[in-house]
C-alpha cells in the first residue's frame, strides 16, 4: 500500500517468523513423545530438522526479495524508466510499530530459550532480534528516500534487507547441522567432563570422550581407568560417582555411558573421541 519494496522485504521476513512459530508448535508436541523401539533416543532431533527446513524457507523468501529489488536497481542502472514513486509516509509508521513489537518478542523468546535450552527457540529469538536491526535499517532508508525524493534508495534498502534475510537463514542452517552431525556447539563441555571425572576418587585417565546433542541435551560417552584389582561392585560404584559428578558439572545431560578399563589399558590410537590432552 505504501509502495515500498524495502517494507515488503521487511514484511516477508516477518512472515517467516510466523512460519517458524507454527513449526515450533508442531515440533514441541513431537519431541515430547517418549522413546520407542524405532527411536530409542527419543524425538529430540526433530527440533534440528525443523530448524533446517525453516532455514531453507527463510532463504527462499530472502531470495525473492533479492530478485525483485535487484531487478529494479539493474533497470535504473540501465537507464530504463521503471516509473516508481516515492513511498508514502505510511511506510514510516508501519515500520516504527514493527520495531517496537519485535523488540518485545525478541526479549521474551530469548528468555524462554535460556530456560528450555531450545535450539529452535534460540534461533527464533536471534532471528527476531535481527529483525529489529533490519527494520531499523529499513526505517533509516525510508527517511532518506523521502528526504531526498529518490525511489532508488528504497530499492537499495530492499536489496540490503534481502541479504540480511539470507545471512540469517545460513546461520540457522549451520547451527542445526551441528546437532544432526552428532557434534556440539560448545566444545568446552569436554573440559568440564574431564574435570568432573578427576574429582572422583579411584577414577583415572578419562579418555575417548564423545558428546553429541539431542534436542539441546548432551549424550555423553567416555572411557575411564580404575585399579584392575578392585571388585566389579567397587568399579560400578566409581562409575556411578563419575556420572553424578558429570551431571553436576554439565547442564542438560540426557544420558551418560562410562566404559571401565584396568589401569594402563588405554591405547593412544583411538580413532574417535577426545582425551584430556587435546582439550
Buried (B, 14 or more C-beta within 10 A) or exposed (E): EBBBBBBBBBBBBBEBBEBBEEBBEEBBEEBEEEEEEEEEEBBBBBBBBBBBBBBEBBBBBBBBBBEBBBBBBEBBEEEEEBEBEBBBEEBBEBBEEBBEBBBEBBBEBBEBBEEBBBBBBBBBBBBBBBBBEBBBBBBEBBEBBBEEEBBBBBBBBBBBBBEBBBEBBEBBBEBBBBBBEEEBEEEEBBEBBBBBBBEBEBBBBBBBBBBBBBBBBBBBBBBBBBEEEBEEEEBEEBBEBBBEBBBEBBEEBBEBEBEBBEEEEBEEEEEEBBBBEEB
